[in-house]
Amino acid sequence: SDEMYIAPSLDTVRVAAGLTVSGTSANRDYYLLYMQNGAVLSLCDNGSLGSGILRVQSGYLNVQEGELQAVSGVFGEGPGSTIVSVKAPAQLTFSGDLSVLCQANPQVYIYGKLSAANIHVGNPDSPDWASLSSIYGGSSISVPGTLNVYPKAYVQSYEGNITAGTLHVHKELDYTMGTVVGLGAIHATTVNNEGAIEADFGVLDVYGDIVQYSGGTLTAGHWK
């Protein structure tokens, strides 16, 4: 296993490169990031290939404290299973997009805060599934652009908050669906539900339009 401790005298450590995590979660190999004393680790883009990208190909990334910043992120593209955990009060921030791919069933658990310009959960060509979860009250996932939930992908709000400009739940022709479930709160300006939205409790708060709503009726999608 590997551990990285960042406790700088300055507020931010900037690295003009990407960070790749690769291990075997089944063997509990893991990569721990401790950003102590409010430290920030920023993966910058210096124009070279791979710069500023946080890649978790397989294994276990556990962000315990502080803030980890990156230009973009790709989780779950390796052959082994992937677990990403962001503990409270840690933050994981992407100025661009985050993709959680359906390769060996990646799981992303947010106890603190996650934000990205757009988030894409799942990819239609994979037989595997992917999940993104906001766990506790006070945890949050913020997506000012589009939160795409592709077939065989799950987005869950247990007690936390998920806020998106557009929530788009996709479906394939074979009726394989993306699924959004929750006990917490999901806020969106626009909802396009071609797949499934299920709520045991909690709130679905739509500020603007539901694409499948017409004449007082939900015309498509699975709603429960």
N, C-alpha and C positions, 0 to 999 in steps of 0.2 A: 504494500500500500504506500501511497505518497501523501504528504501533507504540505501545505503552503501556508505560512503565517505572514500576514502583512500588518505591521503596526508602525507606520512611518511617522516621522516628525512633521512631514507635510501632510496636507489633506488627501492628496491623490497621487497614486503611482500610475503612470501612463506607460503602456507597453505597445510599441508600434509593430504589432504582430498579432497572430491569432493564438488561441489556446485549444489544444486537442486533448480530450480525456478518453482513454481507451483502456479497458480492463475487463474483468469477468465478474459480473455481479453475483453469479451463482457461487463463486468462491469467495465472495465478500471482499474482493479487491476494491478499493475505493480511493477517491481523491477528495480531500477535505480542504476547503478554503476558509480560513479565519481572517476576516478583516476587522482587526481590533481597533478600539478607540475611535470609532467612526471613520476608519480608513476606507478608501475607495480604490479598487483596481479597475483601470480603464484600458480596454483593448482598442487601440486606435487604428485608423486606416491610413497607412503611409503610401498607398498606391500599389503595393506589391500584392501578388496573388495570395489569398488567404488571410490578409491582414484584417484585423478587427473582427474575425469570426470566432465565435465560441462553438466548438464542435464536441459533442459527447457521443462518441461512436458506440461505446458499450461500457458497462461498468456502472459505478456509483459516484455521482457528483453531489456533494453535500455542502451547501453554502450556509455557514453558521451565523456570521455577523457582517455588518457593514454593507457595502454595495459593490456589486460586480457589474460593470458596464461593458457593452460590446456593440459593434455596428450591426451585426446580425447573428443569428444562432441556428444551428442544425443539430437536433437531437435524434438519436436512434437510427443512424445510418450504417452501423456496424453489424456484424453477424451475431453478437451476443446481446443479451437483454440489457436495457438501459433504465436506470432510476436516477432522476434528478430531484433533489429536495432542497427547497429554499426555506430555512427556518426563520421564525420571527425573532428579531425585527429586521432580518436581512432583506436586501432588495436585489433583484435581477432586472437590469434595464437594457433594452435594445433600442437604438435609434432607428433601426430598420426592422426587417421581418424576422420572425422566429418560425421555424418549421419543425414540427414533431412528427417524424416519419413512422409509418407502420412497418418497421423492420424489427423483428424479434420483440414485439410488444413493449415499447417504451412507456414508462410511467413518469409523469411530472406532478409533484406534490408541492403546492404553494401554501406555506404557513405564514409567510411574510408578504412580500409584494413582488409582482411581475408586471412589467409593462413592455410593449412592443408596438411598432407602427401598425403591423398586421400580424396575425398569428394563423398558421395553417396546421391543423391537426389531422394527420392521416394522409395517405396517398392512395388513389384508387387502384393502382396496379399491384398492391401487395396483399397476400392472403392473411397477414397478421393485423392486429389492432393496435391502437394507441390511445392513451388517456391523458387528460390535463385536468387537474382538480384544485379548486380553492377550498381549503380545509376548514379553518377555524374562523370564528367571528373576528373581524379586524384584518383578515387576510384579503388580498385583492388581486385581480387580474384586470389590467387596463389596456384596451385596444382602441385607439381613436379611429383607426381605419376599419378593416374587416376581420372578423373572427370566422374563419372557414372551418367547418366541421365536416370532414369527408366521410364516405362510407367506411364502416368498421372502426370509426373513431368515436370516442366518448369525451364530452366535456361536462364536468360535474362541479356544482357549487354546493358543498355540504352545509357550511354555515357562513361562508365568506361572500364576497361580492365580485361579480364579473360585469364589467362595463365595456360595451363595444359600440362603435359607430354603426356597423352593420353586422348582424348575426346571420350567417348563411349556413344552413344545415343541408347537406347535399344527399342525393340518392342516386344509385345506379339503376340501370334498366332491369337488373335482376332483383330489384327491390331491396338490395342491401342498403342500409341507411346509416347516416351519421346520427348520433344521439346526444341530446343535451338533457341532463337530469339535474335535480337539485332540491335542497332544503333551504338554501340561502336566497340571495337576490341576484337576478340577472337583469341588467339594464341595457337597452339598445335603442338607437334612434330608428333603425329599420330592421325588421325581421323577415327573412325569406326562408321558410321552413319547408323544404322538399323532403326532409327526413322525419325525425321524431323529436318532439319536445315533451318531456314528462316531468311533472312536479308533484312530489308527495306533499310538501308544504312550500313555504317560501313565496317569492314574488317574481313575476315576469313583468317588467316595467318597460313598456314600449312608448317612446316619446313621439314617434312619427307613424310610419306605415307598416302594416303587416301585408306582405305581398299577396298572401292567400285569403285575405279578407275582402269580401265583396257582398253588398246587399245584406249586411247583418249576418253573414254566414262564412265560416271557414271552409274554403272550397278545395283545399288540398293539404297534404302533409298529415302527420300523425300527431295528435294533441291529446295529452292525458293529464 
